[in-house]
């Protein structure tokens, strides 16, 4: 594994003309105002570039290859799942530990409590805990304590392990459970234990006021915070959690995420191959694309049709994606603010698989 991922541009429009054309057309069609993107192949970063601007305004800042974005649910893998991988590898985490043993309030007071007693950390990682996909708890839970309490009290929709349903709330609780093991905030712990050793110097939670103008805004929030969201987490529940939830809150850039991907492709001093293999293994029930924390390609995957067996990845609601073909030793990162100026555009759903297919076809 290389010890350094370049932070300078590595443009390659002649090698990946179809991918560039797709991104330029997406910007023209207002799928997003700009993007940063990169590709790692067999030990080298062969593409690191950017197109467009922060917003559609004529005087908007141009996006750079190193521009930091709100990567939304990529937090689930780069922070929470990565922490679980490291803790498991070090012998501090048993995947079959019951959530109620770490967070007793998840069980206490429930009637009946039998299903809740069965929920394990493995279930939370695989999104098979039975928790609902999403409930707007921020509407009434206005403090971190109140939001955590509301997550702990959510009713289970299905028996644990029987049904896969992607749940932000499950990862909020997973992060809190991991914090009972680390004895500190997960954002602080992962920065020291993973980001610093890997040289992920741009990855952080809660950017400082002087950093915010250099981050593309995610939306004009007219419903909750009544302001432009720039350099503060877009997700409402992560905002209530002071910018650092187990499900969202990370700000990062393409070079940092490619460094992270390299560690998963060629595990070295930090992660062990057996650890990555374990967490990349698809989990039951049949038909689920979920591994432990990670997603794997489904028939209509945003990774397209050319990422092969052994591929893991994740999306971010703000318009970001990370896909890693461990067998082919290829990783692709695409960062956008597709939710600008609002969340209505869904054009990125067609763009992502086409973009990834264009990259792979060019190789």
Buried (B, 14 or more C-beta within 10 A) or exposed (E): EEEEBBBEBBBBEEBBEBBBEBBBEBBEEEBBBBBBBBBBBEEEBBBBBBBBBBBBEEEBBEBBBBBBBBBBBBBBBBBBBBBBBBBBBEEEBEBEBBBBBBBEEBBEEBEEEEBBBBBBBBBBBBBBBBBBEEBEBBEEBEEBEBBBEBBBEBEBBBBBBEBBBBBBBBBBBBBBBBBEBBEEBBBEBBBEBBBEEBBBEBBBBBBEEEBBEBBBBBBBBEEEEEEBBBBBBBBBBBBBBBBBBBBBBBBBBBBBBBBBBBBBBBBEEBBBEEBBEBBBEBBEEEEBBBBBBBBBBEEEBBBBEBBBEBBBBBBBBBBBBBBBBBEBBBBBBBBBBBBBBEBEBEBBEEBBBBBBBBBBEBE
